[in-house]
Each structure stands twice: as structure tokens, then as C-alpha cells.
Amino acid sequence: MTFERVIAIFGTMGENTVFVASDDEKIHVTSFGRENFNSNKFLIFVHGFKGFKDWGFNPYLGKYFADQGYFVITFNFSHNGVAENTSEFNELDKFAKNTFSREVRELKEIISALKNNFFGEVNNPEIGLIGHSRGGAVALLTASQVEGIKAVATWASIAKLDRYSERQKKEWKDQGYFEVLNNRTQQMMRLNVELLNDIEAHKDDLLNMQKNVSGLNKSLLLVHGDQDLGVPVDEAHQLYDWADKERTELLIINKTGHTFDCKHPFEGSNEKFDKVLQTTNQFFKNCLK
């Protein structure tokens, strides 16, 4: 892969960086905590479905963990539908072509970029992953397949990639796409059949959640709201059942949903999200020495 480095000030803490992945797609990154780089403690945040690095609480968490002493990397998957450093879904053609395998590969390349000094010279970096919703699954799959990840924290993670009925899948294959509504923007967003084909083609290996989580062999924190309507809390319990209990913590937060009472545009933190951040921070303090 080749890298194109473009730095600009983001707020008071961040740097905007672009690198070109192995298929020549640009991945836009905002990192926080440059002053912590030599601490050798790194966190990479993985956004979820219909998410992006500048959504809601994501810049806030970047600054929060930077204040705790980490160098934090947030980024947009190349096919998340958001171009450049915006908050609008203006690349729906790319969104339609996205797959889980692409996201796992791109996260692997970001990890490789960090290890190979793209963000600065490192020596045996201590790396943790945080993933929200679908990003939690991508973080778990990736961490089980690459070396050098010390710990993973998931927030409201999905436990199953195939979330569709047989009728939906038949219609999807017949017409070549499936449509989902973005409630926030009221956009109807297409998913091409490549996503379904990807899930089915790799359900026994690279995208098998049970296999990858049970073989993770890394410290794991699972955080979920008990009133999550997007990803039922049962999926957190499923992940916990598959995981190594000696290395896994499960936190269910009462009376909160998929984004822990946070919105986009971000209106500030709250008691529930503060608990998510504090628990996650303590988890990584214990794991990244």
C-alpha cells in the first residue's frame, strides 16, 4: 500500500491525515493526542454502519482518550458513504459496494500503517481497538486475525453479520440490491448484493463471529445498553458466551440505547456515556502497560 500524508489542525487536538490503501482508495483519518505519541499507547476507533469518524460522540471520545494519555486514531472506511471530512452521505454509490471483508482489510492496513511508522516512529506499540456497533464486529474479526493487538473494547457490538430473513435475501439476490433507510437523514441507502455474497462466502472462516471471538485470545470488554433497539442486548450476551471468560468483561448499562443517549450533532456527554468512557479507559489502563 502507498500512503499520502496531509496534515491539518482539527479543533485543538487533532490531525487530519489521508493514506491510500492497497486498492488505491483513500482513507481519511483524524488522530488525537500527538503529545502522547511517545507513550507507545495507541487506540484505534472503528465506526459502525451508517457511521463516520465525525459522527456525534466520536471526536469527543478522541479528545477524551487523548486526555488520558493515548494517541487515538479515528477514521472513515473508504466505502462508508462519506467523502472527505464531511458529515454528509454523499457517496452512496460507494456505500452500496461496501462489504465486511473490505472493512476488515482496511482496518488491518491502518494497523499495519501504525506499526510501519506512518503516524510516527514506533517500537513495539501497545495497540487497543474500540468498535461501535458493526465496527465492534469488524474490530473483533480483525483482532483475531492480526498480531499486535493487546485488547479490544466493543460498544453495542453486533454478534451476527447475517441479519436478514430468507425472504429479504431472496429479494436482495433477485434485484441485486437491498435498501435501508437512514432515519437521521431520511436517505434511502442501497446495499449491493456483494455484501450478502461476502457474508455467505466467508461465513465459515474470516467472517465467522463465533470462531473468531472464541479464538480471540486477547483481553475483551463488551459494553451494551439494555434498551438498545438497533442491536439487542442479547447480542452482547452471545459474544460473552463465545469469549474466554477469564479475559472478558461484560458491562450492561441500564436505561440506555444504541448510542448511550448521545446524538448527532453532538450535544455533550451524559452520565451513561461517561460510564462507557470511564470503564473503557480503566480497561485499557489495565491492558496497555
Helices and strands as residue ranges (DSSP letters): E 9-10, E 14-20, E 26-32, G 34-39, E 41-46, H 58-67, E 71-75, H 92-97, H 100-115, E 126-132, H 134-145, E 149-155, H 166-175, E 177-182, E 187-192, H 193-201, H 209-214, E 219-225, H 234-242, G 245-247, E 248-253, H 271-287
